[in-house]
């Protein structure tokens, strides 16, 4: 949880993307807010982040740009930590990993553009429904070695 090879307190969500907190760039709230601020967005009150992913799949260029920017920025923020930690595989959790097909390309581009090793295996959660609950449980009751 400490040292030059791990993010502050061992928590990726505390990283910065530029001067912004990672959560203000790559989160359900951040992605939805950016999309809703875009041009020609209809049905704003009833939209959720899932709709942004769906619209991206349907060819909505603004949705594609929002997701591309968010997950490219995430890759850029993680690259140096993956390299420092000498990671060979990294697991990603959370409900958004259900849209891994849209997340992986910009994430990978952000990682490689920022200089991460290219032999890292990126693994999405296979249980998107429980990922958030498991993460919350680990946060509430951390394992101590």
C-alpha positions in Angstrom: 0.0 0.0 0.0 3.0 2.3 0.1 6.2 2.9 -1.8 7.4 4.2 -5.1 5.9 1.3 -7.0 2.2 1.7 -6.0 -0.2 4.6 -6.2 -0.9 6.6 -3.1 -2.2 4.4 -0.3 -2.4 1.6 -2.9 -5.6 3.2 -4.4 -5.9 4.0 -8.1 -8.9 6.2 -7.5 -6.7 8.7 -5.9 -4.6 9.3 -9.0 -4.8 12.5 -11.0 -5.4 13.0 -14.7 -3.7 16.4 -15.2 -5.0 18.4 -12.3 -8.3 16.6 -12.1 -9.1 13.7 -9.8 -9.4 10.4 -11.7 -13.0 10.1 -10.5 -13.8 13.5 -12.1 -12.7 12.1 -15.5 -13.4 8.4 -15.5 -16.5 7.5 -13.5 -20.2 7.0 -14.2 -20.8 10.5 -13.0 -18.0 12.1 -15.0 -18.8 10.3 -18.3 -22.5 11.0 -18.0 -21.9 14.7 -17.2 -19.6 15.2 -20.1 -21.9 13.5 -22.5 -24.9 15.5 -21.3 -22.9 18.7 -21.9 -22.4 17.8 -25.5 -24.2 18.9 -28.7 -27.6 17.7 -29.6 -28.1 15.5 -26.5 -31.8 14.5 -26.2 -33.6 12.7 -23.4 -31.1 14.1 -20.9 -33.1 13.6 -17.7 -33.6 9.9 -18.4 -30.1 9.0 -19.6 -27.6 6.9 -17.7 -24.0 6.0 -18.5 -25.3 2.7 -20.0 -27.1 4.8 -22.6 -23.8 6.6 -23.5 -22.2 3.2 -24.2 -25.3 2.1 -26.2 -25.2 5.3 -28.2 -21.5 4.8 -28.9 -22.3 1.4 -30.3 -25.0 2.9 -32.5 -22.5 5.4 -34.0 -23.2 8.5 -31.9 -19.9 10.3 -32.5 -20.2 12.5 -29.4 -20.6 9.3 -27.2 -17.7 7.7 -28.9 -15.5 10.8 -28.3 -16.6 11.0 -24.6 -15.7 7.3 -24.0 -12.5 7.5 -26.0 -11.3 10.5 -24.1 -12.2 9.1 -20.6 -10.7 5.6 -21.1 -7.7 7.0 -23.0 -7.0 9.3 -20.1 -7.3 6.3 -17.7 -4.7 4.4 -19.7 -2.4 7.4 -19.5 -2.9 7.7 -15.8 -2.2 4.0 -15.2 0.8 3.5 -17.5 3.6 4.6 -15.3 2.2 2.7 -12.3 1.9 -0.5 -14.3 5.5 -0.1 -15.4 6.8 0.7 -11.9 4.9 -2.2 -10.4 6.2 -4.4 -13.2 2.7 -5.7 -13.7 2.2 -8.6 -16.1 -1.6 -8.7 -15.7 -4.2 -6.2 -14.4 -7.8 -7.0 -13.5 -10.5 -4.4 -14.1 -13.8 -4.5 -12.2 -17.0 -2.6 -12.0 -20.2 -2.6 -14.0 -18.6 -0.7 -16.9 -16.5 -3.7 -17.7 -19.6 -5.1 -19.3 -18.7 -2.7 -22.1 -15.1 -3.9 -22.4 -15.4 -3.9 -26.2 -15.6 -0.1 -26.0 -13.3 0.4 -23.1 -10.3 -1.7 -24.2 -9.2 0.2 -27.4 -8.9 3.7 -25.9 -7.5 2.2 -22.6 -4.9 0.3 -24.5 -4.1 3.4 -26.6 -3.7 5.5 -23.5 -1.4 3.0 -21.9 0.9 2.5 -24.9 1.0 6.3 -25.7 2.1 7.0 -22.2 4.8 4.3 -22.4 3.5 1.3 -20.6 4.9 -2.1 -21.4 2.9 -3.7 -24.2 3.0 -7.2 -22.7 0.6 -6.5 -19.9 -2.6 -8.6 -19.9 -5.7 -6.6 -19.3 -8.5 -8.7 -17.8 -12.1 -7.5 -17.4 -14.2 -8.8 -14.5 -16.4 -11.7 -15.5 -19.0 -10.8 -12.8 -20.0 -7.2 -13.5 -23.0 -7.4 -11.2 -21.0 -8.1 -8.1 -17.7 -6.3 -8.9 -18.7 -3.1 -7.1 -20.0 -5.0 -4.0 -16.8 -7.0 -3.8 -14.7 -3.8 -4.1 -16.8 -2.0 -1.4 -16.4 -5.0 0.9 -12.6 -5.1 0.5 -12.5 -1.3 1.1 -14.6 -1.6 4.2 -12.6 -4.6 5.5 -9.1 -4.5 4.0 -6.9 -7.6 4.2 -3.8 -7.0 6.3 -0.7 -9.1 5.8 
